[in-house]
Amino acid sequence: MILVTGGTGLVGAHLLAYLVKNAQQIKAIYRTVDRLEAVKNVFSYYFDDPIAAFDQIQWFQADVIDIPSLEVVFPEITHVYHCAALISFDPKDFDTLRKVNIEGTANIVNLCIAHGIKKLCFVSSVAAIGENEDVTIPITEETHWNPELDNSVYAISKYGSEMEVWRGSQEGLDIVIVNPAIILGAGFWRSGSGSLFRKVAKGLKYYTDGILSYVDVQDVVSVMIQLMKSDIKNERFVLVAENWTLKKFTSKMATALKVKAPEKEASSFLLGFAWRMDWLRQFFTGKQRKLTKQTAQSIQSKSFFDSSKIQTTLNFKFKPLEETIERVSKRYKD
């Protein structure tokens, strides 16, 4: 039997749909009931009767930082997909990020070892991979993490999570790690990449010439399932379909959404001013940050990632980014 943590997130919801289609016996955990509606919405993309498909999953209310609630779920489990994570680039969330992403992953790893789980697939991020001083050199699985850089709090927490998973491999647990870039998929329009579709649809004014990396959620899920079924273990894989400038990406998205593309380039000065003003806004109002220093830096960076390892290992071909944008944009308009 399979366990999926983070089943109410983007990757988890699409993964569950794929697993149900393949008639797998599944348990999944959720934290709050309201999040389950989003999963049913995602299932409507895959099934004529999404409720019947949804009901094939054994759902458990649990939290990765609450060990007693997790203990109830693990009996009969043989394979675990650990998708649960907190995503935030706001420095004030650092303690929560450490608790959920690092301690939560440690709890999952420890329970996998205690219950003799055959294999664990962990969803990490390219944020947990290092950077090259020479930006013309592609970033791969072998690029070393540099703790001296001005890494985002999210990146630090995902790197720490990976260390817990590697610890598990040293204690005898078979593991695979995927490091996806920005994941594009339908169903979650107020968080992650989904919120970018909303912003462009409503009229995004600015772009940058920074290079960002993207991957289709369906490709991420497909790779995860193939890796879990394979004999591959104790390896990590960068998952990136294409590296595009943010200008190109938002322009293609605007075309697919049939709205006006961003026309003004945000300069380094403007972005520097913006993240400082955003800090002041949070300081006086307590509202969540929209733009941090690290986020401003990342959308101006020129780094790019190389997914040759997974393409060679599984003979895998990623979906073209334009095809993904068209499909997700159509779902958004629907």
C-alpha positions in Angstrom: 0.0 0.0 0.0 1.1 3.5 -0.8 1.2 6.6 1.5 1.2 10.1 0.0 1.9 13.0 2.4 1.0 16.5 1.2 -1.9 15.0 -0.8 -3.8 18.3 -0.8 -1.0 20.2 -2.6 -0.3 20.6 -6.3 2.1 17.6 -6.7 0.2 15.4 -4.2 -3.2 15.9 -5.8 -2.0 15.2 -9.3 0.0 12.2 -8.0 -3.0 10.8 -6.3 -5.0 11.0 -9.5 -2.3 9.1 -11.4 -2.1 6.4 -8.6 -5.9 6.0 -8.6 -5.9 5.6 -12.4 -3.4 2.7 -11.9 -5.7 1.1 -9.3 -3.2 1.5 -6.5 -4.2 1.1 -2.8 -3.6 4.4 -1.3 -3.5 6.3 2.0 -3.2 10.0 2.0 -2.9 12.6 4.8 -4.5 16.0 5.0 -4.4 18.8 7.7 -7.7 20.6 7.2 -10.9 19.5 5.6 -11.3 22.5 3.3 -8.1 21.5 1.4 -9.8 18.3 0.2 -12.1 20.3 -2.2 -9.1 21.3 -4.2 -8.1 17.7 -4.7 -11.6 16.9 -5.9 -11.3 19.8 -8.4 -8.0 18.3 -9.7 -9.6 14.9 -10.0 -12.3 16.4 -12.3 -9.5 16.9 -14.8 -8.8 13.1 -14.9 -12.1 11.3 -14.1 -15.6 11.4 -15.4 -16.7 10.6 -11.8 -14.1 12.5 -9.7 -16.0 11.8 -6.4 -15.9 8.0 -6.9 -12.2 8.2 -7.7 -11.6 10.4 -4.7 -13.4 8.0 -2.4 -10.9 5.2 -3.4 -8.3 6.9 -1.2 -8.1 6.2 2.5 -7.8 9.8 4.0 -6.3 10.4 7.4 -6.2 13.8 9.2 -2.6 14.1 10.3 0.4 16.5 10.4 4.0 15.7 9.6 5.1 17.4 12.9 2.6 15.4 14.9 4.1 11.9 15.3 1.1 10.2 17.1 -1.2 11.2 14.2 1.3 9.7 11.7 1.7 6.5 13.6 -1.9 5.6 12.9 -1.3 5.9 9.1 1.8 3.7 8.7 0.5 0.2 9.2 0.3 -1.8 5.9 2.3 0.9 4.1 5.1 -0.3 1.8 6.0 2.8 -0.2 5.9 6.5 0.7 5.7 9.6 -1.5 6.7 12.5 0.8 5.2 15.6 -0.9 4.2 17.6 2.2 6.1 20.9 2.6 5.6 24.6 3.5 6.5 27.0 0.8 7.4 30.5 1.9 10.3 32.9 1.2 9.4 35.2 4.1 12.3 35.3 6.6 9.7 35.6 9.5 8.5 32.1 8.6 12.0 30.5 9.0 11.2 28.8 12.3 8.0 27.3 10.9 9.8 26.3 7.7 12.4 24.4 9.7 9.8 22.7 11.8 7.6 21.6 9.0 10.1 20.9 6.3 13.1 19.6 8.2 11.6 18.2 11.4 8.5 16.9 9.5 10.8 15.1 7.0 12.8 13.7 9.8 9.6 12.3 11.3 8.6 10.6 8.0 12.1 9.2 7.5 12.2 7.8 11.1 8.7 6.2 10.7 9.8 4.7 7.3 12.8 3.1 9.0 10.7 1.9 12.0 8.0 0.3 9.8 10.4 -1.3 7.2 9.2 0.8 4.3 10.6 -0.5 1.0 11.1 2.9 -0.7 10.7 6.6 -0.1 10.3 9.2 -2.8 11.0 12.7 -1.6 9.9 15.9 -3.4 12.6 18.4 -2.9 13.3 21.5 -5.1 16.0 23.0 -7.3 16.3 25.6 -4.5 18.1 22.9 -2.5 20.8 22.6 -5.2 23.9 24.8 -5.3 24.8 27.6 -7.7 27.8 27.9 -10.1 29.9 31.1 -9.9 30.0 31.0 -13.7 26.3 31.2 -14.7 27.1 29.8 -18.2 27.8 26.4 -16.6 24.5 24.4 -16.2 23.4 23.5 -12.7 23.2 19.7 -12.2 22.8 17.2 -9.4 26.5 17.4 -8.8 26.6 21.2 -8.2 27.6 21.8 -4.5 25.4 23.7 -2.1 27.2 26.8 -0.7 25.9 27.7 2.8 27.8 31.0 2.6 25.5 32.4 -0.1 22.4 34.5 0.6 20.1 31.5 0.3 16.4 32.0 0.9 14.8 30.6 4.0 12.8 28.1 1.8 16.0 26.9 0.1 17.7 26.4 3.5 14.7 24.4 4.8 14.6 22.1 1.7 18.4 21.5 1.8 17.9 20.5 5.5 15.1 18.2 4.5 17.3 16.5 2.0 19.9 15.9 4.6 17.3 14.0 6.7 16.4 11.9 3.7 20.1 11.1 3.0 20.5 10.2 6.6 17.7 7.7 6.1 19.5 6.1 3.2 22.6 5.7 5.4 20.4 3.8 7.9 19.2 1.4 5.3 16.1 3.1 3.8 15.9 3.0 -0.1 15.3 6.6 -1.3 14.9 8.7 -4.4 14.8 12.5 -4.5 13.4 14.7 -7.2 14.4 18.3 -7.5 11.7 20.0 -9.6 11.9 23.6 -10.8 8.8 25.9 -10.8 6.0 23.3 -11.2 3.2 24.3 -13.6 -0.2 22.6 -13.1 -3.8 23.3 -12.8 -6.1 23.4 -9.7 -4.4 25.7 -7.2 -4.7 29.3 -8.4 -3.9 31.2 -5.2 -0.5 29.7 -4.4 2.7 28.7 -6.3 2.8 29.0 -10.0 -1.0 29.1 -10.1 -1.0 32.5 -8.6 1.2 33.7 -11.5 -1.5 32.6 -13.9 -3.9 34.7 -11.9 -1.6 37.7 -11.9 -1.0 37.6 -15.7 -4.7 37.1 -16.3 -5.5 40.2 -14.3 -2.9 42.3 -16.0 0.8 41.9 -15.0 2.7 45.1 -15.9 6.3 44.2 -15.2 8.8 41.5 -16.3 12.5 40.8 -15.8 15.1 39.4 -18.1 16.1 36.8 -15.4 16.1 33.1 -16.5 13.8 30.8 -14.5 13.3 27.0 -14.9 9.9 25.2 -15.3 8.4 21.7 -15.4 5.0 20.3 -15.9 3.4 18.7 -12.8 2.4 15.7 -14.9 6.0 15.1 -15.8 7.0 15.4 -12.1 4.4 12.8 -11.2 5.3 10.5 -14.0 9.0 10.6 -13.1 8.2 9.9 -9.4 6.1 6.9 -10.2 8.7 5.5 -12.6 11.5 5.9 -10.1 9.5 4.2 -7.4 8.8 1.2 -9.6 12.4 1.0 -10.7 15.5 -0.5 -9.0 17.0 3.0 -8.8 17.8 4.0 -5.3 19.8 6.6 -3.3 19.9 9.1 -6.3 18.6 12.6 -6.9 17.3 14.0 -10.1 16.8 17.6 -11.4 13.5 17.9 -13.1 13.4 20.9 -15.5 11.7 20.9 -18.9 13.1 24.3 -20.1 14.8 27.4 -19.0 13.1 30.6 -20.1 13.4 34.3 -19.4 10.6 35.6 -17.3 9.7 37.9 -20.1 9.3 35.0 -22.5 7.3 33.0 -20.0 4.8 35.7 -19.1 4.4 36.7 -22.7 3.6 33.1 -23.7 1.2 32.9 -20.8 -0.5 36.2 -21.7 -1.0 34.9 -25.3 -2.5 31.6 -24.0 -4.8 33.6 -21.6 -5.7 36.1 -24.4 -4.6 39.1 -22.3 -2.0 41.9 -22.7 1.6 40.8 -22.0 3.8 42.7 -19.5 5.5 45.6 -21.3 7.8 47.2 -18.7 11.1 45.7 -17.5 11.6 45.9 -13.8 15.1 47.2 -13.2 17.4 46.1 -10.3 16.8 49.6 -8.7 13.0 49.2 -9.0 13.1 45.6 -7.5 15.4 46.8 -4.7 13.0 49.6 -3.9 10.0 47.2 -4.1 11.3 44.6 -1.7 12.3 47.2 0.8 8.8 48.8 0.6 7.3 45.4 1.0 9.4 44.8 4.2 8.1 48.1 5.6 4.5 47.2 4.7 4.9 43.9 6.6 6.6 45.7 9.5 3.7 48.2 10.0 0.7 45.9 9.0 1.9 42.4 9.8 0.8 41.2 6.4 2.6 38.4 4.5 5.5 39.4 2.3 4.9 39.5 -1.4 8.5 40.2 -2.4 11.7 39.4 -0.5 15.3 40.3 -1.2 16.1 36.7 -2.2 13.0 36.5 -4.5 14.0 39.7 -6.2 17.5 38.4 -6.8 16.2 35.0 -8.1 13.9 36.6 -10.8 16.9 38.5 -12.1 19.4 35.6 -12.0 20.7 34.0 -15.2 21.3 30.5 -13.9 19.9 27.5 -15.7 19.5 23.8 -14.9 20.3 20.6 -16.8 18.0 17.6 -16.6 20.2 15.2 -18.7 20.5 12.7 -15.8 16.8 11.9 -15.6 16.4 12.0 -19.4 19.2 9.4 -19.8 18.3 7.3 -16.8 14.6 6.8 -17.7 14.8 7.7 -21.4 12.3 10.5 -20.4 11.1 13.3 -22.5 9.6 16.4 -20.9 6.5 18.1 -22.3 7.2 21.3 -24.2 6.7 24.3 -22.0 4.4 26.0 -24.5 2.1 22.9 -24.5 2.0 23.0 -20.7 1.2 26.7 -20.6 -1.6 26.2 -23.1 -3.2 23.4 -21.1 -3.0 25.1 -17.7 -4.2 28.4 -19.1 -7.2 26.6 -20.6 -8.0 25.1 -17.1 -7.7 28.6 -15.6 -10.1 30.1 -18.1 -12.5 27.2 -17.5 
